[in-house]
Amino acid sequence: MDKLKAYGVHMGKAKCAVDLGDGSERGEYVNQDYILHKLGRPHRSISLMYCYYPLDKEWPGRISQVMKDADISFQWDYPYDDYFTYKGGLNGNTDDEPFTYMRDVRRHGQDVTLTLTIDPNVTDDHLIAIANDLRPFGRLLLRINHEATGNWFSFTKRTTYQGVADFYCRFNRILKEYAPNVSTILCIGGVEDPNNEKIEMEEIFSQAVKDTDIWSVDKYMALHWGWPFDVALKDSENKSYSRSKVSDIYEMTKRSYNRFKYINGGVSKPMVMSEFNADGDVTGPYDQAAMVKEFCDMLKADPESWFSAFTFYQFRDRGRLGLEIEDPNYSDCGIEQPVLKTYKEIIHDDFFTPEMTRGEEVSFPVKLRWGGAEDAEGIEIPLHFDKTPHFCEVTFDDDSNIMMEINGKWFYKSPKARTIDLMSAFFEKPLSGAADLTLRLFAPPASGENDLSQEDGLFNSYSTIEKLPAIRIEYEPVE
């Protein structure tokens, strides 16, 4: 092999980013190595869902476990929301959930979206403590008290809707002071009535629309909200499910964005869909996949650039809202659904993948910067292949933490790993002949946290690569 050259490369935003929900009241967290192997690429962000009700006597137990013998007929009938409980905050610590998972997400080259439902009656010292918890986790996205115009979450039952809106603005101000690395996501009902241009509770939430960093709506093109307490049956007398036209969901979401922009004085902010899917309980597995594809095709065909990202809810689910269904016999196993193949094709489309921009040739050692999944500086190595190889592997002699990509497939090298086999990049995409490919390397923080002692440690993490790894490419079996 000729002497290899390396160039700087910047990873930037996709035309539309893709995020993924991983764990909720409906399923447990799945480790990022498994997800990466299944889907072949990291996401911009992984969404984790937690609650914080420290004033309740049952806290910090997960409420469905604490009250497992209670007579409950609806998912949100517990005293507080049945999410995993946030172990940080006032008098808490960051050695437990969600921080263990946040570190896993970030070391795998993804940002964190933390959904946190919070008792609006907590005092500022609780919110300051949460802000301080989040400081080391880079460009984190925080979705506070989501679906705030609904009536199912506990926080809406503990104050007025104006109180919910005021709490959002209060916490947003605290974050800007104590954790400016955190961007806030306001998730409320958008334009829901085709005959009304206003968003739900517009007057109440208008200040929150102006204060937040990101606008969001949750949109399920089909949903069985009675799960797991009933079964969605055709022509059911007590209907606990719905299904919409994909085009209606698309247009209402776009109208919501335009109304948010109007409320904000014509100034645009990023618009995302923080929960997106069609429930297989209603549609069955085949229409579920078709509806997800139809929505994404509409995004690609739209000449207007108005939508920043969606979060697919979720990777593995005990019901039928997952790319996998949890195996009822063994919870660590997932049963792949048809939507997984469709989703995998979507997220490997150029429209949904990060932009890569090559820079100048670099010499070693080289310092790499990890700002986040939409702003990172790595290196890329041009490689020539005569044909599809029989062996392709890369060997490091250090404890670097590396995310790398070749032929459209991503791989993770942990600090303890030395050799990474890249051959699976050619199993689904074999070469038709000779080809020039690029191996790209990025260095997210090995600990999952930024070093806050650095001047810009709130927003960036740095790693030094001393030399190129050894790359082995062979075109025939050993014998």
C-alpha positions in Angstrom: 0.0 0.0 0.0 1.3 3.5 -0.9 2.1 5.9 1.9 -1.3 7.1 3.2 -2.3 10.8 3.4 -4.8 12.3 5.9 -6.9 15.4 5.6 -9.0 17.3 8.0 -12.7 16.8 7.8 -15.6 18.7 9.3 -18.9 16.9 10.1 -21.8 19.3 10.0 -25.6 19.3 9.9 -27.7 17.0 7.7 -30.5 18.6 5.6 -32.7 16.8 8.2 -31.2 15.2 11.3 -32.4 11.9 12.7 -32.6 11.1 16.4 -33.7 8.0 18.2 -35.7 7.3 21.3 -34.0 4.7 23.6 -36.1 3.7 26.6 -39.3 5.0 28.1 -42.3 3.8 30.1 -42.7 1.3 27.3 -39.2 -0.2 27.1 -35.7 -0.4 28.6 -32.5 1.3 27.4 -30.6 -0.6 24.7 -26.8 -0.1 24.6 -25.4 1.9 21.8 -23.1 -0.8 20.5 -26.1 -3.0 19.7 -28.0 -0.2 18.0 -24.9 0.8 16.0 -24.5 -2.7 14.7 -28.2 -3.0 13.8 -28.5 0.4 12.0 -25.0 1.0 10.7 -24.6 4.6 11.7 -24.9 6.8 14.8 -27.7 9.3 15.3 -27.5 13.0 15.8 -29.0 12.5 19.2 -30.4 9.7 21.5 -33.6 10.6 23.4 -33.7 9.5 27.1 -36.9 9.9 29.1 -36.9 10.6 32.9 -39.0 12.3 35.6 -38.2 14.4 38.7 -40.8 14.5 41.5 -38.6 14.8 44.6 -41.3 16.2 46.8 -43.4 13.0 46.6 -43.2 10.4 49.4 -42.7 7.6 46.8 -39.6 9.3 45.3 -37.1 8.2 44.0 -38.7 4.8 43.2 -40.1 4.2 39.8 -43.8 4.7 40.5 -45.1 1.6 38.7 -42.8 -0.5 40.8 -43.6 1.3 44.1 -47.3 0.9 43.4 -47.2 -2.4 41.5 -50.3 -3.6 43.4 -52.4 -0.5 42.7 -55.6 -0.7 40.7 -54.4 1.3 37.6 -56.4 1.4 34.3 -54.4 4.0 32.4 -50.7 4.5 31.9 -50.7 8.0 33.5 -52.9 7.4 36.5 -50.0 7.1 38.9 -49.2 10.0 41.3 -46.3 10.8 39.0 -45.2 9.8 35.6 -44.0 6.3 35.0 -40.6 7.1 33.6 -37.3 6.1 35.0 -36.4 8.5 37.8 -33.7 11.1 37.5 -31.2 10.4 40.2 -29.4 13.8 40.1 -30.8 17.1 41.2 -30.8 18.5 44.7 -29.2 15.9 47.1 -28.7 13.6 44.2 -25.6 12.4 42.3 -24.5 11.7 38.8 -23.3 8.1 39.3 -26.6 6.5 38.3 -29.3 7.0 35.7 -29.6 8.8 33.4 -25.9 9.8 33.5 -24.6 6.3 32.9 -26.6 6.1 29.7 -25.7 9.7 28.7 -22.0 8.8 28.9 -22.7 5.7 26.7 -24.5 7.9 24.1 -21.8 10.6 23.9 -18.8 8.3 23.7 -20.5 6.8 20.7 -20.5 10.1 18.9 -24.1 11.2 19.6 -25.6 14.1 21.5 -28.1 13.6 24.3 -31.8 14.7 24.2 -33.0 14.4 27.8 -36.7 14.5 28.2 -37.5 15.4 31.8 -40.9 15.8 33.4 -40.6 17.9 36.5 -42.8 18.8 39.4 -43.5 22.5 38.7 -43.5 23.2 42.4 -39.8 22.5 43.0 -37.8 25.5 44.0 -35.0 27.2 42.1 -32.3 25.3 44.0 -33.6 22.0 42.5 -33.4 23.5 39.0 -29.9 25.0 39.6 -28.7 21.5 40.7 -30.1 19.9 37.5 -28.4 22.6 35.4 -25.1 21.9 37.2 -25.6 18.1 36.6 -25.8 18.8 32.8 -22.8 21.0 32.4 -20.3 18.3 31.5 -22.4 16.7 28.8 -21.7 19.1 25.9 -24.4 20.3 23.5 -27.2 18.6 25.3 -30.8 19.1 24.2 -33.3 19.3 27.1 -37.1 18.7 26.5 -38.8 20.1 29.6 -42.3 18.9 30.6 -43.2 17.8 27.1 -46.7 17.6 25.6 -47.4 20.4 28.0 -50.9 21.3 26.6 -52.1 17.8 27.3 -53.7 16.6 30.5 -52.1 13.2 31.1 -48.7 14.0 32.7 -48.6 14.7 36.4 -47.1 18.1 36.1 -50.2 19.4 34.4 -52.3 18.3 37.4 -50.2 20.1 40.0 -50.6 23.7 38.7 -52.5 25.6 36.0 -51.4 25.6 32.4 -50.2 29.1 32.9 -48.1 27.7 35.8 -46.7 25.1 33.5 -45.8 27.8 30.9 -44.2 30.0 33.6 -42.2 27.1 35.0 -40.8 26.4 31.5 -39.6 30.0 31.2 -38.2 30.0 34.8 -36.2 26.8 34.2 -35.1 28.1 30.7 -33.6 31.3 32.4 -31.8 29.2 35.0 -30.2 27.0 32.3 -29.0 30.0 30.3 -27.2 31.2 33.5 -25.8 27.9 34.9 -25.6 25.6 31.8 -25.4 27.6 28.6 -24.4 24.4 26.8 -27.9 23.1 27.1 -30.5 24.0 24.4 -34.2 23.8 25.4 -37.0 22.1 23.5 -40.5 23.4 23.9 -43.0 20.5 23.1 -46.6 21.6 23.1 -49.7 21.1 20.9 -49.3 22.9 17.6 -52.0 23.8 15.1 -54.5 21.0 15.7 -57.7 22.4 14.1 -57.6 22.8 10.3 -60.0 25.7 10.6 -57.9 27.6 13.3 -54.6 29.1 12.6 -53.6 29.3 16.2 -51.6 26.7 18.2 -53.2 25.2 21.3 -53.2 27.5 24.3 -51.4 30.1 22.2 -51.8 33.0 24.7 -50.6 31.0 27.6 -47.5 29.6 25.9 -46.5 32.5 23.7 -43.7 33.6 26.0 -42.3 30.1 26.1 -42.4 30.0 22.3 -40.2 33.1 22.3 -37.9 32.0 25.1 -37.1 28.4 24.0 -34.3 27.4 21.7 -36.2 24.8 19.7 -39.8 24.3 18.8 -41.4 20.8 18.8 -44.6 18.8 18.4 -45.1 15.1 19.0 -46.9 13.5 16.1 -48.0 9.9 15.9 -49.6 9.1 12.5 -51.3 6.3 14.4 -51.4 5.7 18.1 -53.0 3.2 20.5 -53.0 5.3 23.7 -54.8 2.6 25.7 -51.7 0.4 25.7 -51.0 -1.7 27.7 -54.4 -1.8 29.5 -56.5 -2.8 26.5 -56.1 -4.3 23.0 -56.8 -2.1 19.9 -59.6 -4.0 18.1 -61.4 -3.0 14.9 -64.7 -1.3 15.5 -64.1 -1.3 19.2 -66.9 0.2 21.3 -64.5 2.0 23.6 -62.0 3.2 21.0 -58.6 4.0 22.5 -56.6 4.5 19.2 -56.5 6.7 16.2 -55.0 6.9 12.7 -54.4 9.9 10.5 -53.5 10.6 6.9 -49.7 11.1 6.6 -50.3 14.2 4.5 -52.5 15.7 7.3 -49.8 15.1 9.9 -47.2 16.7 7.6 -49.3 19.8 6.8 -50.4 20.4 10.4 -46.7 20.1 11.6 -45.7 22.6 9.0 -48.5 25.0 9.9 -47.4 24.7 13.5 -43.9 25.8 12.6 -45.2 28.8 10.7 -47.4 29.8 13.6 -44.5 29.4 16.1 -42.5 31.7 13.7 -45.4 34.2 13.6 -45.5 34.3 17.5 -41.8 34.9 17.5 -42.0 38.0 15.4 -41.2 36.3 12.1 -37.9 35.0 13.4 -37.3 31.3 12.7 -36.0 28.7 15.2 -35.2 25.0 14.6 -38.4 22.9 14.3 -38.3 19.2 15.3 -40.7 16.4 15.9 -39.6 14.9 19.3 -41.7 11.8 19.0 -42.6 10.4 15.6 -44.0 7.0 14.5 -47.1 5.1 13.4 -48.3 2.6 16.0 -48.2 -1.0 14.7 -51.0 -1.8 17.2 -53.2 0.2 14.8 -51.6 -0.1 11.4 -50.0 -3.5 11.6 -46.3 -3.9 10.7 -46.5 -3.3 7.0 -48.5 0.0 7.0 -46.4 1.2 9.8 -43.3 1.0 7.6 -45.1 2.5 4.6 -46.3 5.5 6.6 -42.9 6.3 8.0 -41.5 6.2 4.5 -44.3 8.4 3.1 -43.6 11.1 5.7 -39.9 11.1 5.0 -40.5 11.2 1.2 -42.6 14.3 1.7 -39.8 15.9 3.7 -37.3 15.2 0.9 -39.7 16.5 -1.8 -40.6 19.8 0.0 -38.7 22.7 -1.6 -38.9 24.7 1.6 -36.3 24.1 4.3 -38.4 24.4 7.5 -37.8 21.1 9.4 -34.6 20.3 11.3 -35.0 16.8 12.8 -37.3 14.1 13.9 -36.9 11.5 16.7 -38.1 8.0 15.9 -39.9 6.6 19.0 -38.4 4.2 19.8 -35.7 1.5 19.2 -37.1 -1.3 21.3 -40.7 -1.3 22.6 -42.8 -3.7 24.6 -45.7 -2.7 22.4 -45.6 -2.0 18.7 -43.9 1.4 18.6 -40.4 0.1 18.2 -38.0 -0.8 15.4 -37.8 -4.0 17.5 -40.4 -5.5 19.8 -39.1 -6.7 23.1 -39.1 -10.5 23.3 -41.6 -11.4 26.1 -39.5 -14.4 27.0 -36.2 -12.6 27.4 -36.2 -8.8 27.7 -32.7 -8.3 26.4 -33.7 -9.6 23.0 -35.5 -7.7 20.3 -37.6 -9.0 17.5 -37.0 -6.9 14.4 -40.0 -5.3 12.7 -40.4 -4.4 9.0 -40.1 -0.7 9.9 -36.5 -1.3 10.9 -35.4 -2.1 7.4 -37.3 0.9 6.1 -35.9 3.2 8.8 -32.4 2.0 8.1 -32.8 2.9 4.4 -34.1 6.3 5.4 -31.3 7.2 7.7 -28.6 6.2 5.2 -30.1 8.5 2.5 -27.9 11.6 1.9 -30.8 13.9 2.9 -30.6 12.5 6.5 -26.8 12.1 6.8 -24.3 14.7 8.2 -22.5 16.9 5.7 -18.8 16.1 5.4 -16.4 18.7 4.2 -12.7 17.9 3.5 -10.0 20.3 4.7 -6.3 20.5 4.2 -3.8 17.7 4.5 -2.7 17.2 8.1 0.5 16.0 9.7 0.7 14.0 12.9 0.2 14.4 15.8 -3.1 16.0 15.1 -5.6 17.5 17.5 -9.3 16.6 16.9 -12.2 18.6 18.2 -15.6 17.1 19.2 -18.2 19.8 19.5 -21.2 17.5 18.9 -22.8 15.4 16.2 -23.4 18.5 14.0 -20.0 20.1 14.6 -16.9 17.9 14.8 -13.4 18.0 13.3 -11.8 14.7 12.5 -9.5 13.2 9.8 -10.2 11.3 6.7 -7.9 8.9 4.8 -8.4 8.2 1.1 -8.1 4.5 0.4 -8.0 2.7 -3.0 -9.6 -0.7 -3.3 -9.0 -3.0 -6.3 -12.3 -4.8 -5.6 -14.3 -6.0 -2.6 -11.7 -7.2 0.0 -11.6 -10.4 1.9 -10.0 -8.7 4.8 -10.2 -5.1 5.9 -9.3 -4.0 9.4 -7.7 -1.1 11.2 -5.4 -1.5 14.2 -4.6 1.2 16.8 -1.8 1.0 19.4 -3.4 3.5 21.8 -6.4 4.0 24.1 -8.2 6.5 21.9 -12.0 6.6 21.7 -12.9 6.7 18.0 -16.0 6.7 15.8 -15.1 5.8 12.2 -16.9 5.5 8.9 -16.2 3.8 5.6 -18.5 2.9 2.6 -21.4 4.4 4.5 -21.1 2.2 7.6 -19.9 3.4 11.0 -17.8 1.6 13.6 -16.9 2.3 17.2 -13.4 1.7 18.8 -13.5 1.9 22.6 -10.3 2.9 24.5 -9.7 -0.8 25.4 -10.1 -2.1 21.8 -7.2 -2.3 19.4 -8.3 -3.9 16.1 -11.6 -3.2 14.4 -12.8 -5.4 11.6 -14.3 -3.2 8.9 -15.5 -6.0 6.6 -19.2 -5.6 7.4 -19.0 -2.3 5.5 -18.9 -4.5 2.4 -21.5 -7.1 3.2 -24.5 -5.0 2.3 -22.6 -2.8 -0.2 -20.0 -4.9 -2.1 -17.9 -3.1 -4.6 -18.6 -3.7 -8.2 -15.0 -3.2 -9.2 -12.1 -0.9 -8.3 -13.2 2.0 -6.1 -11.7 5.0 -4.1 -13.2 5.1 -0.6 -12.6 7.3 2.4 -12.0 6.2 6.0 -13.2 9.0 8.4 -12.2 9.1 12.1 -13.7 11.3 14.8 -12.9 11.4 18.5 -15.8 12.0 20.9 -14.9 12.1 24.6 -13.9 8.7 25.9 -15.5 9.3 29.3 -18.7 10.7 27.7 -18.1 14.0 29.5 -16.3 17.2 28.5 -13.3 18.5 30.4 -14.7 21.7 32.0 -11.2 22.8 33.0 -10.6 23.7 29.3 -11.5 27.2 28.3 -14.3 26.1 26.0 -15.0 22.8 27.7 -18.8 23.4 28.0 -19.0 23.1 24.2 -15.9 21.2 23.0 -13.8 18.2 23.8 -10.3 17.6 22.4 -8.2 14.5 21.6 -4.8 14.1 20.1 -4.1 11.4 17.5 -0.3 10.7 17.5 -0.2 8.7 14.2 -2.3 6.9 11.6 -3.6 3.5 12.6 -2.3 0.4 10.7 -4.7 -0.5 7.9 -4.8 -4.1 6.5 -6.5 -4.7 3.1 -6.3 -8.1 1.4 -8.3 -9.4 -1.6 -7.9 -13.2 -1.3 -8.3 -15.7 1.5 -5.1 -16.4 3.5 -5.0 -19.9 2.1 
